[in-house]
């Protein structure tokens, strides 16, 4: 988990090269200061992936990420509807 100093350093270009494996920039730039995985690791696969794409949409792939989030949400809805029957 990143601490406030790590996030502040990143936001002020304190890192020469971002750590794209452990802390990708598009998951660190949320104004809350929370890293996406801190939330999604408590969710199931499909909802966690939907959240991931929503989280990064403004910082990475925009509309494409929103469409991916919708795809995962629709899959979760279908799964729940099938389980209800």
Residue pairs with C-beta under 8 A, 6 or more apart in sequence:
1 35
1 38
2 23
2 28
2 35
4 33
6 23
7 28
7 33
8 14
9 15
10 18
10 23
10 25
10 28
11 29
18 24
18 25
23 35
25 59
26 56
26 59
26 60
27 35
27 36
27 37
27 52
27 55
27 56
28 35
29 59
30 36
30 55
36 51
36 52
36 55
36 56
39 51
39 55
40 48
40 49
40 51
40 52
40 55
41 48
43 51
44 76
46 72
46 73
46 75
46 76
46 79
47 72
47 73
47 76
49 68
49 69
49 72
50 69
50 70
50 72
50 73
50 76
51 69
53 65
53 66
53 68
53 69
53 72
54 65
54 66
54 69
56 65
57 63
57 65
57 66
57 69
